[in-house]
């Protein structure tokens, strides 16, 4: 009788233990979804790259041809030009559930299971279906617009003689105010005279600024008043210098790219776009410009774990949760042969899948 009791007790223990076991199965190995089960997924890494580009549009000044003659400035722009360059690059990491690593959990002990999953989720080793975020493949920001009127203060003296100014007032209703009135004579000489007047005014500004700073006036402003006076003289000088050296307008645009790495390649390269100094971001692939390439290399920090990696397809793991440890990867962004970004990011696809025993009662 005692022998029978001894045999029954182990059987009951085993029966209770097996009744409360947890089974984890990849959903690709299921023929149907078990009632009352839960889902979780292992994370994968998506790389988000943001490139910022600046266009510099240079407009020649109306007196550009006199810059060297009147001010000694060589190489003043003589024609309109535009030049693009990449001014910055940022790299971000987005975590999303890996569709190849969704797991179904059938368990009688839901409380213990959720505690373990919550801890793994907080550490970033697993994800729940609700963590899935949808992000567009590419987005473009709007660029600023440059003004239509670039030069308004061309001289400190009027364009009209006294008689011509009086005549202009009488015919004000018949002549649009934005049309220049040129006095009789050689228009080229008039432009040269105005350029000389503007250059002379620049010299006067410099002299007055020097006298202010050197204290050569009878009454010299001090403190904040001196600071404001010098700042205003600098502004006037810059405005009048632009009549000779031109103006440069800077517009900024950014473009975002997304890339999902593969699984454990030694080197992975992806052409994000093509870029040229003339057009900035080129449309399509292979349409001129220099390639902007994303270069990734795994650093093999988790190579020791790969000897114990478990297959992700299996009829079911008992009392074991699978989670993923990411691998570090070096990342570079190159414009042609120039490196414009360099850093390191965690990549879950390059990492390893390892077990965590949760036990049974």
Secondary structure by P-SEA (a helix, b strand, c coil): caaaaaaaaaaaaaaaaaaabbbbbcccccccccccbbbbbbbbbbbbbbbbbbbbbbbbccccccccccccccccccccbbbbbbcbbbbbbbbbbcccbbbbbbbcaaaaaaaaaaaaaaaccccccccbbbbccbbbbbbbbbbccccccccccccccaaaaaaaaaacccccccbbbbccccaaaaaaaaaaaaaaaaaaaaaaaaaaaaccccccccaaaaaaaaaaaaaaaaaaaaacbbbbbbbbbbbbbbbbbcccccbbbbbcbbbbcccccccccccccccbbbbbbbcccccccccccccccccccccbbbbbbbbbbbbbbbccccccccbbbbbcccbbbbbbbbccc
